[in-house]
Amino acid sequence: MRPVSRIGSAGLAIYFWLFVVFLFAPLVILLIFSVNSSPTPTLPLAGFSTHWFHEAFSNTVLTNALVRSVFIALVAAVIATALGIMASLGLMALRGRSLSMALTLLLLPLVVPYICLAVGLLILVEVLGSGPSLIAVVLGHCVVVLPFAILVIMPRLRSLDPAMNEAALDLGASSFAALRLITLPLLAPALVSSGIICFVTSFDEFAIASFLAPSGQPTYPVFLYASARTPALLPEVIAVGALIIAGSVLLVVLAEGGRRWAERRLVGLTASQEAVLSTAAAEQQAVPVAMVND
Amino acid sequence: MALLGVPVVFIALFSVGLRSNIPGAPVAFSLSNWSNFLTGGGGAFRGRFVYSMEVTLAVSVLTTLAAYPLAYFLSFVARHRRYALLLLLLAPFFTSYLLRVIAWQIILNNNGVVNSLLWDLHLRPQGDGVSWLIYSTFSVALVLFYSWIPFVSLPIFVVLENMDHRLQEAAADLGASRMSTFWKVTLPLSLPGVIAGFVFVLIPTTGEFITPLLVGGPNNQLFGNSIQAFFSATPDWNYGSVLAVALIVVVVVLTLLFGRFLQTDLRAEARPEQ
C-alpha cells in the first residue's frame, strides 16, 4: 500500500502548490511594482517603465548604502569563514561533554535575540568610547554569522577521511602543509557555501546595523527601513529590491547546485541529507540544534 | 566569543544600575528597575510581554501545523523531485527579510493591493479599506507566519526522510488503514521534527521587532520593540537593559526546555560514541 492515497496525494499537491504561490506572491508583486510607472505602489497598474531603476541608480545615498553593505558583508564573510575553519578544527579535537559545551558556546549567538545583541554592542562601543562605526557593524555581523559558518564547515570536516591527513603527515608534510594541501582543498565546497551564507546574512542584517552604523552611513537594510516609511523613496527601493531578490534567488540555486556537484565529484556523495542540513544552517536565525546538555 | 559575552555582561550591569548612559548620573547597585518591571509600575511592559508571548505562541503553533503537510508532501508524494521542490519552498527565505515585510506592507496597505482589488471587484465601497488588514495583530501574525513557514517544514521533512519506512509497511501489512498508520506510526515518530520546527519559530519570534515596526500598529508592538525604544527614541538604557536581560533569560529557558527534544543529525554527529 502506498503511504498516501491517490486523492490524498492530489490534495497534498494542491496544498503545496498553493503555498508556493503564497510564498512567491509578495516577491512577484515587488517585481511587478518595480516596473510600474506610478510613484505609489497601488493598483491599478499605471504602465511599464524602467524609470525607477534609473532613479535608484542615480540616488547616491542608495548606491552608497549598497556598496557599504556589500563591503561589510564581504569582510564579515571572510572573517567568519576563517574563524569557522579554526573553530571546526578545534572542535574536531574535542569529544563528549567538552564538545557539547564548546558547541553550545559557539552556537549561542543563534538564540540570543539580535535586538539584545545589538543593544549590548551599542553599550559596549559607547563604554569603549569609540561610538558607532562600520567596524563595529562588521564585528557584530561576524558574531552572528560565525555559527552558520561552523554549521556548514563542521559536518563537511567530519565527513573527511582522517586517513588522508594522516597519510600526508606520514609522507613528511608538516601539519600546516597537510592543512593547506589536503584539508582545505577538500573543504572548499563547504567554504564557498559558508562564505555565501555569511555574506547573504550580513548583507540583510538590520537590527545590529541599525544600532551600530553611524548616522550618516546607513547600510542597505537601514536605508531600506528608513525608506519604507518615506513614500517618495519607495519606488526606487522596490526597484533595487527586485534586482536583489532576483539576484539572491539565483545565487542560492547556483550555490546549492554547485556545491552538490562539487561534493559529488570529490567523494561521490549523493544529494543526501547533508545537503538539507547545510541548507538548514543557512537560515538567518536557526536554533542551535546541538545546544543541549543531554 | 568575547564579542558575544561582553555585551551581555554590560547589559546586565546596566540593568542593575552599575552603569549609566547619562554622564554624571549616580551609579550604584539598584534593583529598582527590576522591581518596577516585575511587580511595580512597569505593568505596561509586563502586558507587552504577555501580548508578545501570545502572538509568538499562536504563530509558532499555526506555522508548525501548516508546515507539516508541506513536509509530508515532499517526503511521501514528491519522491524523486523532493530536493528541487524543497529548494523552491526555501528560496523566498533567502531573499531580504526587510524586503519581504515591505512587500506585505504594499499588499495589506489601506490603499494596497488587497483593498484595491476588493474595490475594483465592487466587493467593498471605494476608499473603504478593511480595517484589520494592516496595523493589527492579524498583519503582524500573518507576516511572521509567512516568514517562518519554509524554515519550519525543513526539520519535519528531515525527520520524515530519516524514518524507517518499513515500519509503515509493517503497519499496513498488519491491517492498519492509512489513517491509523499515520496517527499511530508516522506522526508519533515525526514528533521530534515537529518540536524542532516549533522551536525554530518560537525562539527568533520571541525577540522579533522589525515586522511590528512596519506592519503593526501602536498596539501591536512586541516586546523587542519596547527594548528598541529604550535605546533609540527615549534613551533609558538602564530600564531597556532590564527588558533585554529578561528577554535573554526567557529565550535561554525556552531553548533549554525544548532543546532536549531536538534530535538532529548534527547532534548525532557530534556524539559518535552513541
Contacts between the chains, C-beta under 8 A, distances in Angstrom:
chain1	res1	chain2	res2	distance
A	1	B	169	7.9
A	1	B	172	4.4
A	1	B	178	7.0
A	3	B	76	4.8
A	3	B	165	7.7
A	3	B	168	5.6
A	3	B	178	7.1
A	3	B	181	7.4
A	3	B	186	7.6
A	4	B	72	7.9
A	4	B	76	5.2
A	4	B	77	5.7
A	4	B	178	7.1
A	5	B	178	6.0
A	8	B	178	7.3
A	9	B	77	4.7
A	12	B	69	5.8
A	12	B	72	6.4
A	12	B	73	4.0
A	12	B	77	5.3
A	13	B	73	6.5
A	13	B	77	6.3
A	15	B	69	5.3
A	15	B	70	7.3
A	15	B	73	6.8
A	16	B	69	7.6
A	16	B	70	5.8
A	16	B	73	4.5
A	16	B	74	7.6
A	16	B	78	7.8
A	16	B	85	7.4
A	19	B	66	7.8
A	19	B	70	6.0
A	19	B	89	7.5
A	19	B	149	7.3
A	20	B	88	6.2
A	20	B	89	6.9
A	22	B	146	7.3
A	23	B	89	7.0
A	23	B	92	4.7
A	23	B	146	7.3
A	23	B	149	7.4
A	23	B	150	6.5
A	24	B	92	6.2
A	25	B	107	7.8
A	26	B	92	8.0
A	26	B	100	5.8
A	26	B	103	3.6
A	26	B	104	5.8
A	26	B	107	6.3
A	26	B	146	7.4
A	27	B	92	6.0
A	27	B	95	6.4
A	27	B	100	7.3
A	27	B	103	6.6
A	29	B	103	5.7
A	29	B	106	6.4
A	29	B	107	6.2
A	29	B	113	6.3
A	30	B	99	6.6
A	30	B	102	7.6
A	30	B	103	4.8
A	30	B	106	7.5
A	33	B	106	6.6
A	40	B	111	7.8
A	41	B	106	4.6
A	41	B	112	7.7
A	42	B	109	7.7
A	42	B	111	5.0
A	42	B	112	6.6
A	42	B	113	7.6
A	42	B	116	5.7
A	43	B	113	5.9
A	43	B	116	3.9
A	43	B	117	6.5
A	43	B	120	6.9
A	44	B	116	7.3
A	44	B	120	7.2
A	95	B	273	7.4
A	96	B	271	7.2
A	96	B	273	7.0
A	99	B	270	5.8
A	99	B	271	7.5
A	100	B	270	6.9
A	100	B	271	7.6
A	103	B	270	6.2
A	105	B	1	6.4
A	106	B	1	7.3
A	108	B	4	6.2
A	109	B	4	5.4
A	111	B	203	5.7
A	111	B	251	5.5
A	111	B	252	6.8
A	111	B	255	5.0
A	112	B	4	7.0
A	112	B	8	7.1
A	112	B	248	6.0
A	112	B	251	6.9
A	113	B	204	7.5
A	113	B	206	6.6
A	113	B	207	2.4
A	113	B	224	6.6
A	113	B	247	5.8
A	113	B	248	7.2
A	113	B	251	6.1
A	114	B	207	6.5
A	115	B	207	5.3
A	115	B	209	5.4
A	115	B	224	4.6
A	115	B	227	5.4
A	115	B	228	6.0
A	115	B	244	7.4
A	115	B	247	7.6
A	116	B	8	7.5
A	116	B	11	6.7
A	116	B	207	6.6
A	116	B	227	7.1
A	116	B	244	4.6
A	116	B	247	5.8
A	116	B	248	5.3
A	117	B	4	7.0
A	117	B	7	6.2
A	119	B	7	7.9
A	119	B	11	6.6
A	119	B	227	6.4
A	119	B	228	7.8
A	119	B	231	4.7
A	119	B	237	7.7
A	119	B	240	6.4
A	119	B	241	7.4
A	119	B	244	5.6
A	120	B	6	7.8
A	120	B	7	2.6
A	120	B	8	5.6
A	120	B	10	5.9
A	120	B	11	4.7
A	120	B	244	7.3
A	121	B	3	7.8
A	121	B	7	5.0
A	122	B	231	6.3
A	123	B	7	6.5
A	123	B	10	4.5
A	123	B	11	6.4
A	123	B	14	6.2
A	123	B	19	7.6
A	123	B	21	7.7
A	123	B	237	6.5
A	123	B	241	7.6
A	124	B	6	5.8
A	124	B	7	5.0
A	124	B	10	5.6
A	126	B	21	6.7
A	127	B	10	6.4
A	127	B	19	7.2
A	139	B	3	5.9
A	140	B	3	7.6
A	142	B	3	7.2
A	143	B	3	4.7
A	143	B	4	5.3
A	151	B	266	6.9
A	154	B	266	7.5
A	155	B	265	7.5
A	155	B	266	6.6
A	155	B	269	6.3
A	158	B	269	5.7
A	200	B	94	6.3
A	203	B	96	8.0
A	204	B	96	4.9
A	204	B	97	5.9
A	204	B	98	7.2
A	206	B	97	7.4
A	206	B	98	5.8
A	206	B	210	6.0
A	207	B	209	7.2
A	207	B	210	7.3
A	211	B	231	6.7
A	211	B	232	7.8
A	221	B	96	7.1
A	221	B	98	5.3
A	224	B	96	7.5
A	224	B	98	5.0
A	224	B	99	7.0
A	224	B	102	7.2
A	225	B	98	6.1
A	225	B	210	7.7
A	225	B	213	7.7
A	225	B	214	7.7
A	228	B	98	7.4
A	228	B	101	7.9
A	228	B	102	5.0
A	228	B	105	6.6
A	228	B	214	5.9
A	237	B	102	7.3
A	238	B	102	7.6
A	238	B	106	7.9
A	241	B	96	6.9
A	241	B	99	4.4
A	241	B	102	7.1
A	244	B	95	7.3
A	244	B	96	6.1
A	244	B	99	6.9
A	245	B	95	4.6
A	245	B	96	7.1
A	245	B	99	6.3
A	248	B	94	5.4
A	248	B	95	5.1
A	248	B	96	7.2
A	249	B	91	5.2
A	249	B	92	8.0
A	249	B	94	6.8
A	249	B	95	6.4
A	251	B	94	7.7
A	252	B	87	7.6
A	252	B	90	7.8
A	252	B	91	6.1
A	252	B	94	4.4
A	253	B	87	6.8
A	253	B	91	7.2
A	256	B	87	6.1
A	271	B	83	5.5
A	273	B	158	6.5
A	273	B	161	6.4
A	273	B	162	7.1
A	273	B	265	6.6
A	274	B	265	7.8
A	275	B	83	7.0
A	276	B	83	7.6
A	276	B	86	7.0
A	276	B	154	7.0
A	276	B	157	7.2
A	276	B	158	5.8
A	276	B	161	7.6
A	277	B	158	7.4
A	277	B	264	7.6
A	277	B	265	5.4
A	277	B	266	6.7
A	279	B	86	7.7
A	279	B	87	7.7
A	279	B	90	6.2
A	279	B	154	7.2
A	280	B	154	5.4
A	280	B	155	7.3
A	280	B	158	7.6
A	282	B	94	7.2
A	283	B	93	6.8
A	283	B	151	5.4
A	283	B	154	7.9
A	283	B	200	7.9
A	284	B	93	7.8
A	284	B	97	6.6
A	284	B	204	7.9
A	285	B	203	7.5
A	285	B	204	4.0
A	286	B	151	7.8
A	286	B	200	6.7
A	287	B	196	7.5
A	287	B	199	5.3
A	287	B	200	5.5
A	287	B	203	5.2
A	287	B	204	8.0
A	287	B	255	6.8
A	287	B	259	7.7
A	287	B	262	7.2
A	288	B	255	7.7
A	288	B	259	8.0
A	289	B	196	7.1
A	289	B	262	5.0
A	289	B	264	4.4
A	289	B	266	5.3
A	289	B	267	5.7
A	290	B	266	5.3
A	290	B	267	4.7
A	290	B	270	5.4
A	291	B	255	6.4
A	291	B	259	5.8
A	292	B	256	7.7
A	292	B	259	4.1
A	292	B	260	5.3
A	292	B	262	6.5
A	292	B	267	7.1
A	293	B	256	7.7
A	293	B	260	7.6
A	294	B	260	7.0
